[in-house]
Amino acid sequence: MHYSQNLCSRLGIRQEVITVDPSLLLSVPNAVELPPRVSTSMAFAEFLNYKFDLLKEKTSAKDICVLNGHGGDHLFFDPLPSSVLIDAFGQNGIAYALRKAREYSRLYSISFPQILGSLFRSVARRQYSNGYPLPFKRDLQMISSIGRGETSSRNKRIPAKEQHIRTIRRAVYENSLSITPQHGVRVRHPFTEGRFLAACSRFPVHELFNEKHTRLPFRESLLRRYNDTAILRSDKGQITSAFQRSLKLKRKWIADLILNGVLARSGFLEEQAILNMIDTSSLGVGGFSSALLRIISAELLALSIYK
């Protein structure tokens, strides 16, 4: 906050601070404002409406442009699958691959046996989200992994470079379907504009990280341009914390929403795994599961349609 306010002051930019109220998260969106696809953004639709209304009130502007950063993780292949080490070996040999494996091990705080086990199973990314086993039954787990392009069969490994291209295409697709129903608000997606796409797709996947950071080329270019004075945010702790507080506040309602929802009634979810995930996420253990957020968003969509 301090750095942001100082920067805005020097550039002559007016800054408005909007607090994320946990009560505005994980709410049922209005049916008329539903996006054309299931999106985790539905979990904070009420907060977005509040933010846009406040911006219009504070600025008295007729035309507001919002920059949406969705797609950054896709372009920079973050988190990185262990198969990038196979690409490193194929491009630069065993010595380079071993160095990248050491960096990968330190970056994600996992051991070499874990890395090797993942590689030998020919799986690009283990079926976990923020350390939680996914609460889906086996059939849905297989569908989920195929949908992410991680593996198309038990015996075929998809190269990391091809996986990267698929994730980039998914970001472009998702952003192309993004809509903002509020009158007078435009949304731009800078990460999936042409020049950014062209730049990111040129980097070999094994050059996107070191032992401390992902998105390495992007970080290094900013630090070179601004003489090592650039401030790079390394996490999204404030937003994660807001979701955790909201989940704790609405724990019983969310549990009932999921366990009596469409996915549970269809037999796709493991009840105990869901309850464990809700409890650990609401306590702030290991962040906020992205799988849980997707399940909540799907049930919020269903409730909005059928209520």
Residue pairs with C-beta under 8 A, 6 or more apart in sequence:
1 17
3 231
4 15
5 15
7 13
8 14
8 15
9 15
14 59
16 54
16 55
16 58
16 59
18 51
18 54
20 47
20 238
20 239
20 242
21 47
21 50
22 242
22 243
22 245
22 246
22 249
23 246
23 249
24 44
24 46
24 47
24 50
25 43
25 44
25 46
25 47
25 242
25 243
25 246
26 43
26 44
26 243
26 246
26 247
26 250
26 254
26 296
26 300
27 45
27 46
27 300
28 300
28 303
28 304
28 307
29 42
29 45
29 46
29 300
29 301
29 304
30 45
30 304
31 304
31 305
32 181
33 45
33 49
33 181
34 42
34 301
34 304
34 305
35 41
35 42
35 177
35 178
35 179
36 177
36 179
37 174
37 177
38 294
38 297
38 298
38 301
39 174
39 178
39 297
40 290
40 293
40 294
40 297
41 48
41 178
41 297
42 297
42 300
42 301
42 304
43 243
43 293
43 296
43 297
43 300
49 182
52 64
52 66
52 180
52 182
52 185
53 182
55 61
55 64
56 64
56 184
61 184
62 184
63 184
63 186
64 184
64 185
64 186
65 185
65 186
65 187
65 188
66 180
66 185
66 186
66 187
66 188
67 187
67 188
67 189
67 190
68 175
68 178
68 187
68 188
68 189
69 189
69 190
69 191
70 171
70 174
70 175
70 178
70 189
70 191
70 192
71 171
71 172
71 174
71 175
71 189
71 191
71 192
72 78
72 191
72 215
73 79
74 167
74 168
74 170
74 171
74 191
75 168
75 171
75 191
75 192
75 196
75 197
75 200
76 200
76 208
76 214
76 215
76 218
77 84
77 160
77 163
77 164
77 167
77 205
77 208
77 214
78 208
78 214
78 215
79 108
79 125
79 214
80 104
80 205
80 208
80 209
80 214
81 124
81 125
81 150
81 160
81 163
82 104
82 115
82 118
82 119
82 124
82 125
83 119
83 124
83 157
83 158
83 159
83 160
83 163
84 100
84 104
84 160
84 205
84 206
84 208
84 209
85 97
85 100
85 101
85 104
85 115
85 119
85 206
86 97
86 119
86 157
86 159
86 160
87 159
87 160
87 161
87 204
87 205
87 206
88 96
88 97
88 100
88 101
88 206
89 96
89 97
91 204
91 206
92 206
100 206
101 112
101 115
102 211
103 209
103 210
103 211
104 110
104 115
104 209
105 111
105 112
105 115
106 211
106 212
107 209
107 210
107 211
107 212
107 213
107 214
118 126
122 151
122 155
122 156
122 157
123 145
123 150
123 151
124 149
124 150
124 151
124 157
124 158
124 160
124 163
125 148
125 150
127 133
127 134
127 141
127 144
127 145
128 134
129 289
129 290
129 291
129 292
130 286
130 287
130 288
130 289
130 290
130 291
131 286
132 276
132 277
132 280
132 286
132 289
132 291
132 292
133 273
134 141
134 144
134 273
134 291
135 269
135 270
135 273
135 274
135 277
135 291
135 292
135 295
136 144
136 268
136 269
136 270
136 291
137 267
137 268
137 269
137 270
140 268
145 151
146 152
149 158
149 162
149 163
149 166
149 167
150 158
150 163
151 157
151 158
152 158
158 166
160 205
160 206
161 204
161 205
164 201
164 205
165 201
168 197
168 200
168 201
171 191
171 192
172 192
172 197
175 189
175 192
178 187
178 189
180 186
180 187
190 196
203 217
207 216
207 217
208 214
208 215
208 216
208 217
209 215
209 216
210 216
213 219
213 234
219 232
222 230
222 232
223 230
240 287
240 288
241 284
243 281
243 288
243 293
244 281
244 282
244 283
244 284
244 288
247 254
247 278
247 281
247 282
247 288
248 282
248 283
251 278
251 282
254 278
254 296
255 274
255 275
255 278
257 296
257 299
257 300
257 303
258 264
258 269
258 274
258 278
258 295
258 296
258 299
259 269
259 271
259 274
259 275
261 298
261 299
261 302
261 303
262 298
262 299
262 302
263 269
263 295
263 298
263 299
264 271
264 274
269 295
274 292
274 295
277 289
277 291
277 292
278 292
280 286
280 289
281 287
281 288
281 289
281 292
